[in-house]
Amino acid sequence: MVKKRTKIEIIRDVLEVLKKNKQLKITHIIYKSNLTNNSVKPILENLLENQLIQKISEKEKTFFAITKKGEEFLDEFNKIKVFSDAYGI
């Protein structure tokens, strides 16, 4: 049985995808993060509110990109993940 991702793991996945791809449209975030349209919108809103990502509008298209604060959050999260995995938490 496949373990469901927690909310924080989904946030990490979205931030990782944006870090690797610089800026993406919502459709590409959905595909690359393995999410649905309904599940990605609240995540993106939360990340925008906390300034971990930014919305970029260009020629009637909307893109999302990770911010410096988002990269810092992702780095700290990955450190905690390594630490918790080392102790089997």
Secondary structure, 3 states (H helix, E strand, C coil): CCCCCCHHHHHHHHHHHHHHHCEECHHHHHHHHCCCHHHHHHHHHHHHHCCCEEEEEECCEEEEEECHHHHHHHHHHHHHHHHHHHCCC
